[in-house]
Amino acid sequence: MWKTLNLVQSYTQFADLGALAALKRQIPFHARRDDRAGAARDRDVAFFVNHVAIFTAAAGVLVVSFLVHDPGWARAMRLFIPLLYANHVHTFMEQFLFWRKEFVYAARINLGLSIVEAVLAIAGTIRYGLDGLIVGTFIGYALAALVQLRWIRFDIGFAFRWSTYADLVKIGFPSHVNGLLYNLLMSVDRMLILPVLGLEGVGLYGLGMTVNDYLFQFSYALGNVISPRLVEKWSETESMESMRPIVERPTLVIAMATPMILGAVYFASAGAVATVLQSFQEALVPLQILLLGTYFSSLHRGLSSFFLAIRKQARLLPVYAAAIGLNAALVSAALTLGWGIRGVAAATSTTLAAFSISIICMARAFFVRGVAAHVSFTARLLAPLSYGAACVLAGEAASRAAGGAASPWLSAAAGLIAFCLLYSPVLLLAWHWFGRGLLPRRRAA
């Protein structure tokens, strides 16, 4: 039920036809030209349209809640309406702070939100079930939104000019459609599972998707840092060669750093499922398979901003459409063959790998020519994953030696320690190659 309600929330964000997406380009663009009036105008119009979309969706949820026969579902849908509003205001303000390059403060708010939301949501779920989960999550997002608004001194309002909105849609609609298609790509597997395996299948599969959604935040945060820099650099030079380091270096950093996080989750999840989440035993292998998909989906973060900066977003539409079709076909085949959620996880991970590599090659095609150059760069991206997989196998051996299933947490700890020791040199190498470039430059006194 929670995952189903979240689908409503996920698709509501696309009802503004691209006004919010356009701010990803417009805020840094106006800031570079010191056009505060233009930035405020675009911001307020997008904020107003965003609210129209939220209230329209909320009205729809309220109406549907009176048509639902299950009282638990109806009550949950009505409780979900305030959360829908708080979440979207928080998301708007989060993106606005990122585009203003206030990364540190935005990160602090997100850290606080993660802690408060986790405490309230878990406690609420234990005490009141789904209702407690919704209310606890709402309190977390509402507090975060209030703190964000206070930080900007509530310097935001409602405005509407048709010409401004039309310009925002013109700029943001291609990126907006890409976001909608990506959201569909990431949810088509659950849509296909439901009629075949029912709510239980969606729930088991949802464990892996939920864990991987949290892991995705690592590359998501880095993508938000990269985005305004891409726009500013393009507005300065309009030179493709100047954009190349901002495209390639973060991608390589993500490729080298992500396996450490995924490997740690691989071993920790085994211990958690064996002891705390025993009813999710069937979900463990799909979760671990989806970690591969998370690796690939992390690689292309920030590249959508590259296409937005150079106004070539429309080129991504066929890639998104092809990925959705491929995922739907592979998932359907896996379910038809009786492979269950393991097959679905493998299908989704395969699709994400093909999709991510395609996006990366499309972006680099502006800088390099020839198949060999793309094959070489792709090999550099796959090398950390391959080494990480070898480290996982070594960790598995250490885990079995420590007791295996007889001592779940001890074996998980042994596997985790072995994996981290073996993979840590890659992080040191990444820091040696890219560390200085990742640190913010100090301004001259």
C-alpha positions in Angstrom: 0.0 0.0 0.0 2.8 2.4 0.9 4.6 1.7 -2.4 1.3 2.3 -4.3 0.8 5.6 -2.6 4.3 6.6 -3.5 3.6 6.0 -7.2 1.0 8.8 -6.9 3.6 11.1 -5.3 6.2 10.2 -8.0 4.0 11.1 -10.9 2.4 14.2 -9.4 5.7 16.0 -9.8 5.4 15.9 -13.6 2.1 17.9 -13.7 3.8 21.3 -14.1 4.8 20.5 -17.7 8.5 21.3 -17.0 8.4 24.6 -15.1 10.4 23.2 -12.2 12.8 21.3 -14.4 13.5 24.5 -16.3 14.8 26.1 -13.1 17.7 23.7 -13.1 19.0 25.8 -16.0 17.5 29.2 -15.3 18.6 29.8 -11.7 22.4 29.3 -12.5 21.9 31.1 -15.8 20.4 34.2 -14.2 23.0 34.0 -11.3 25.9 34.1 -13.8 24.4 37.2 -15.3 23.5 38.8 -11.9 19.9 39.0 -13.0 18.1 38.7 -9.7 14.8 39.9 -11.0 14.7 37.3 -13.7 15.6 34.5 -11.2 12.9 35.7 -8.8 10.3 35.8 -11.6 11.0 32.3 -12.9 11.2 31.0 -9.3 7.8 32.4 -8.2 6.0 31.3 -11.4 7.4 27.8 -11.0 6.4 27.8 -7.3 2.8 28.8 -8.2 2.4 26.2 -10.9 3.9 23.6 -8.7 1.2 24.3 -6.1 -1.5 24.2 -8.7 -0.3 20.7 -9.6 -0.1 19.6 -6.0 -3.6 20.7 -5.1 -5.0 19.2 -8.2 -3.5 15.8 -7.4 -4.6 16.2 -3.7 -8.2 16.8 -4.9 -8.0 13.7 -7.0 -6.7 11.5 -4.2 -9.5 12.9 -1.9 -12.2 12.1 -4.4 -10.9 8.6 -5.0 -10.7 8.0 -1.2 -14.5 8.2 -1.0 -14.8 5.6 -3.8 -12.6 3.0 -2.1 -14.5 0.4 -0.1 -11.6 -0.6 2.2 -11.7 1.8 5.2 -8.0 1.3 5.8 -7.1 2.3 2.2 -9.5 5.3 2.4 -8.1 6.6 5.6 -4.5 6.1 4.4 -5.2 8.1 1.2 -6.6 11.0 3.2 -3.7 11.0 5.6 -1.4 10.9 2.5 -2.6 14.3 1.2 -0.7 16.4 3.7 2.4 14.3 3.1 2.0 14.8 -0.6 2.1 18.6 -0.1 5.0 18.6 2.4 7.1 16.3 0.2 6.7 18.4 -2.9 7.4 21.7 -1.1 10.5 20.1 0.4 11.6 18.8 -3.0 11.1 22.2 -4.7 13.1 24.0 -2.0 15.8 21.3 -2.0 16.3 21.7 -5.7 16.2 25.5 -5.4 19.0 25.4 -2.8 21.1 23.1 -4.9 20.7 25.4 -7.9 21.7 28.3 -5.8 24.8 26.2 -5.0 24.0 26.1 -1.2 25.1 22.5 -1.1 26.3 22.4 2.5 23.1 23.7 4.0 21.0 21.5 1.8 23.0 18.5 2.8 22.6 19.4 6.5 18.8 19.6 6.1 18.7 16.3 4.3 20.8 14.6 7.0 18.4 16.0 9.7 15.4 14.9 7.6 16.8 11.4 7.3 17.3 11.0 11.0 13.9 12.5 12.0 12.0 10.7 9.3 13.6 7.4 10.2 12.8 7.7 13.9 9.2 9.0 13.5 8.3 6.7 10.6 9.7 3.5 12.2 8.1 4.4 15.6 4.8 5.3 13.9 4.8 2.1 11.9 5.4 -0.1 14.9 2.7 1.6 16.9 0.0 2.5 14.3 0.9 0.6 11.1 0.6 2.4 7.8 -1.2 5.4 9.4 1.8 5.9 11.7 4.2 5.6 8.8 2.4 8.3 6.8 2.1 10.7 9.7 5.7 10.2 10.9 7.0 10.8 7.4 4.8 13.9 7.0 6.2 15.4 10.2 9.7 14.9 9.0 9.1 16.5 5.6 7.0 19.4 7.0 9.8 20.3 9.4 12.4 20.1 6.7 10.3 22.4 4.4 9.8 24.9 7.2 13.6 25.0 7.9 14.3 25.5 4.2 11.8 28.4 3.9 13.2 30.0 7.0 16.7 29.7 5.5 15.7 31.8 2.5 13.7 34.1 4.8 10.5 33.1 3.1 11.7 35.1 0.1 9.5 33.2 -2.3 6.0 33.7 -3.4 3.3 33.1 -6.0 3.2 34.8 -9.3 2.0 33.9 -12.8 2.8 35.4 -16.1 1.9 33.4 -19.2 4.9 34.5 -21.1 7.3 33.4 -18.3 5.5 30.1 -17.9 5.6 29.4 -21.6 9.4 30.1 -21.6 9.9 27.7 -18.6 7.9 25.0 -20.4 9.8 25.5 -23.6 13.1 25.1 -21.7 12.1 22.4 -19.3 9.6 20.3 -21.1 12.1 18.0 -22.9 13.9 17.4 -19.6 10.5 17.0 -17.9 9.5 14.3 -20.3 12.8 12.6 -19.8 12.2 12.6 -16.1 8.7 11.2 -16.6 10.1 8.4 -18.8 12.8 7.7 -16.3 10.3 7.4 -13.5 8.3 5.0 -15.7 11.4 3.0 -16.4 12.0 2.7 -12.7 8.5 1.6 -11.9 7.5 -0.6 -14.9 8.8 -3.7 -13.1 6.5 -3.2 -10.1 3.6 -2.5 -12.4 4.1 -5.8 -14.1 4.7 -7.8 -10.9 1.4 -6.7 -9.3 -1.0 -8.6 -11.7 1.2 -11.7 -11.7 2.6 -12.1 -8.2 0.2 -9.8 -6.3 0.8 -7.4 -3.4 3.1 -9.9 -1.6 5.4 -10.1 -4.6 5.5 -6.3 -4.9 6.2 -6.1 -1.1 9.1 -8.5 -1.3 10.5 -6.9 -4.4 10.0 -3.5 -2.8 12.6 -4.2 -0.1 15.3 -4.3 -2.7 13.9 -1.2 -4.5 13.7 0.7 -1.2 17.3 -0.1 -0.2 18.5 0.8 -3.7 16.5 4.1 -3.7 18.5 5.1 -0.6 21.8 4.1 -2.1 20.9 6.1 -5.2 21.0 9.3 -3.1 24.8 9.2 -3.2 25.1 9.8 -6.9 21.9 11.9 -6.8 23.6 14.4 -4.5 26.7 14.5 -6.6 24.5 15.1 -9.7 22.9 18.1 -8.0 26.4 19.5 -7.3 27.4 19.0 -10.9 24.3 20.5 -12.5 24.7 24.2 -11.8 28.4 24.0 -12.7 27.6 22.6 -16.1 25.1 25.4 -16.8 27.5 28.1 -15.6 30.4 26.7 -17.6 28.3 26.5 -20.8 26.9 30.0 -20.3 30.5 31.3 -19.9 32.2 29.6 -22.8 29.8 27.6 -24.9 32.8 25.3 -25.5 32.3 21.5 -25.6 35.9 20.9 -24.6 35.5 23.0 -21.4 32.5 20.7 -20.5 34.4 17.5 -20.9 36.1 17.3 -17.5 32.8 18.1 -15.7 31.2 15.2 -17.6 33.9 12.6 -17.4 35.6 13.1 -14.0 32.5 12.7 -11.8 31.5 9.6 -13.7 34.8 8.0 -13.1 34.7 9.0 -9.4 31.2 7.4 -9.0 32.4 4.3 -10.8 35.3 3.9 -8.3 33.4 4.9 -5.1 30.1 3.2 -5.6 31.2 -0.5 -5.3 32.4 0.2 -1.7 28.9 1.3 -0.7 27.2 -1.5 -2.6 29.5 -4.2 -1.2 28.9 -3.0 2.3 25.2 -3.2 1.8 25.6 -6.6 0.2 27.0 -8.1 3.4 24.9 -6.0 5.9 21.6 -7.0 4.2 22.4 -10.7 4.5 22.9 -10.3 8.2 19.7 -8.1 8.6 17.5 -10.5 6.6 18.8 -13.5 8.6 18.1 -12.0 11.9 15.7 -9.0 11.8 13.8 -9.3 8.5 13.3 -13.1 8.4 10.0 -12.8 6.5 12.0 -11.2 3.7 14.2 -14.2 3.0 13.0 -14.4 -0.6 13.8 -10.8 -1.1 17.5 -11.1 -0.3 18.8 -12.4 -3.7 16.7 -9.9 -5.7 18.0 -7.1 -3.5 21.6 -8.1 -4.1 21.0 -8.4 -7.9 19.5 -4.9 -7.9 22.7 -3.6 -6.4 24.2 -4.1 -9.9 21.4 -2.0 -11.4 22.1 0.7 -8.8 25.8 0.8 -9.8 24.9 1.5 -13.5 22.0 3.9 -12.7 24.5 5.9 -10.6 27.0 6.4 -13.4 25.0 8.8 -15.6 23.9 11.2 -12.8 24.5 14.7 -13.9 24.5 13.9 -17.6 20.9 14.9 -17.9 22.0 18.3 -16.8 24.6 18.3 -19.5 22.1 17.8 -22.2 19.8 20.4 -20.5 22.7 23.0 -20.4 23.4 22.6 -24.2 19.7 22.4 -25.0 19.9 18.9 -26.5 17.5 17.2 -24.1 15.3 15.9 -26.9 18.0 13.5 -28.0 17.5 11.4 -24.9 13.8 10.7 -25.6 14.4 7.7 -27.9 16.9 6.2 -25.4 14.4 6.4 -22.6 11.6 4.9 -24.7 13.8 2.1 -25.8 14.9 1.4 -22.2 11.2 1.2 -21.1 10.4 -1.2 -23.9 13.4 -3.3 -23.1 12.6 -3.5 -19.4 9.0 -4.3 -20.0 9.9 -7.1 -22.4 12.6 -8.6 -20.2 10.5 -8.4 -17.0 7.5 -10.0 -18.9 9.7 -12.8 -20.1 11.1 -13.4 -16.6 7.6 -13.6 -15.2 6.3 -15.8 -18.0 9.2 -18.3 -17.5 8.5 -18.4 -13.8 11.7 -16.9 -12.6 9.9 -14.7 -10.1 11.3 -11.6 -8.5 14.9 -12.8 -9.0 14.3 -12.8 -12.8 12.6 -9.4 -12.5 15.6 -8.0 -10.6 18.0 -9.4 -13.2 15.9 -7.9 -16.1 15.8 -4.5 -14.5 19.6 -4.5 -13.7 20.3 -5.5 -17.3 18.2 -2.7 -18.7 19.8 -0.1 -16.4 23.2 -1.2 -17.5 22.3 -0.8 -21.2 20.6 2.5 -20.5 23.4 4.0 -18.5 26.2 3.1 -20.9 24.1 4.5 -23.8 23.6 7.8 -22.1 27.3 8.1 -21.2 28.4 7.3 -24.8 25.9 9.8 -26.2 27.3 12.5 -23.9 30.9 11.7 -24.8 30.1 11.7 -28.5 30.2 15.5 -28.3 33.9 15.2 -27.2 35.3 12.1 -28.9 34.9 10.2 -32.1 35.3 6.5 -32.9 34.1 3.3 -31.3 37.5 2.6 -29.7 37.3 5.7 -27.5 33.9 4.8 -26.1 35.0 1.1 -25.5 38.1 2.3 -23.7 36.1 4.6 -21.4 33.4 2.0 -20.7 36.2 -0.5 -19.8 37.4 2.1 -17.2 34.0 2.3 -15.8 33.5 -1.5 -15.6 37.0 -2.2 -14.1 36.0 -1.1 -10.5 32.8 -3.1 -10.7 34.7 -6.2 -11.8 37.3 -5.8 -9.0 34.5 -5.1 -6.5 32.8 -8.4 -7.6 36.0 -10.3 -7.0 36.3 -8.7 -3.5 32.7 -9.8 -2.8 33.6 -13.4 -3.6 36.6 -13.1 -1.2 34.3 -11.7 1.4 31.9 -14.5 0.9 34.7 -17.0 1.6 35.6 -15.1 4.8 31.9 -15.1 5.7 31.6 -18.9 5.4 34.8 -19.4 7.4 33.3 -17.3 10.2 30.3 -19.6 10.6 28.0 -18.9 7.7 24.3 -19.3 8.5 25.0 -20.5 12.0 26.3 -17.0 13.0 24.6 -14.5 10.7 26.0 -11.3 12.1 29.5 -12.6 12.7 29.7 -14.0 9.2 28.3 -10.8 7.8 30.9 -8.8 9.7 33.7 -11.0 8.6 32.7 -10.7 4.9 32.3 -7.0 5.2 35.7 -6.5 6.8 37.4 -8.7 4.2 35.6 -6.8 1.4 36.5 -3.4 2.7 40.1 -4.2 3.2 40.4 -5.5 -0.3 38.6 -2.7 -2.0 39.9 0.3 0.0 43.0 0.7 -2.2 40.6 1.6 -5.1 39.3 4.5 -3.0 42.9 5.6 -2.2 43.6 5.5 -5.9 40.5 7.5 -6.7 41.5 10.2 -4.2 45.0 10.3 -5.6 43.6 10.8 -9.1 40.6 13.0 -8.5 40.7 14.2 -4.9 42.0 17.7 -5.5 39.5 18.3 -8.2 36.6 17.3 -5.9 37.6 19.8 -3.1 36.2 23.3 -3.4 38.7 25.9 -4.4 39.6 28.5 -1.8 39.2 32.0 -2.8 42.2 34.2 -2.7 42.3 36.6 0.3 
